[in-house]
Amino acid sequence: MKKPKKILFVDDEPVLVQLMKKRLMSQNLWVETACDGIEAVEKAKAWKPDLILLDIIMPQMDGFEACRQLKRSNQTSHIPVIFFTASQERRLEEKALKVGAEGLVQKPFIDQVFKLITELLGEA
């Protein structure tokens, strides 16, 4: 039997972290979490994940700076990074690729939740 892949999930929203941890673990993945960029860099060096899912907007150190540091380090430069964000800023994917990420995913559930709220409750 193959060893499960290791994912480092980084976000400063504790509810989202727990939700995603459960969801990822249900896919037979080992999951470690961090709440900011500083902790993400430290845990990536110590734990050596197979992939890092990294929020962009966080306190202390944002995802862009964390990714820069991860890609500069011989210990972590090989680890793929996927950014995720709720921001709708147009050039985020371009910025993500520039700092070494493999891609960027929008937080689609945010839009879906607000769409449902609007449908059920009308315009705010």
HELIX and SHEET records of a PDB file:
HELIX    1   1 PRO A   14  MET A   25  1                                  12    
HELIX    2   2 GLY A   37  TRP A   47  1                                  11    
HELIX    3   3 GLY A   63  ARG A   72  1                                  10    
HELIX    4   4 LEU A   92  LYS A   98  1                                   7    
HELIX    5   5 PRO A  108  LEU A  121  1                                  14    
SHEET    1   A 5 TRP A  30  ALA A  34  0                                        
SHEET    2   A 5 LYS A   6  VAL A  10  1                                        
SHEET    3   A 5 LEU A  51  ASP A  55  1                                        
SHEET    4   A 5 VAL A  81  THR A  85  1                                        
SHEET    5   A 5 GLY A 103  GLN A 106  1                                        
END                                                                             
